[in-house]
Amino acid sequence: VTLAGGLVIIKTRNGYAGGVAYDIDDMASDIFLGTIAGADTVFAAVNPNATPSDIYNTLSEIIPVQVMEENKKYFEPQALN
């Protein structure tokens, strides 16, 4: 899970990306504008007003804690510079 500009990139096991994208879209959150899923990657467009902390916390509702913790560095302010 990586935050890159206005996108969140989520790598999954092969065949799982569609399910993850569905879960993000199903949250009906103001943070995520939409998703595109391949076989093992999800690109999620993020609201430009959302903070990295908001994005991280929202994704933590559907992505396992261990995965989010391993990638927390991508959601810290210094990572965005």
Secondary structure, DSSP 8 states (H G I E B T S, - for coil): -EEETTEEEEE-STT-HHHHHHHHHHT--SSEEEEEE-SSEEEEEE-TT--HHHHHHHHTTTS-HHHHHHTGGGGSGGGG-
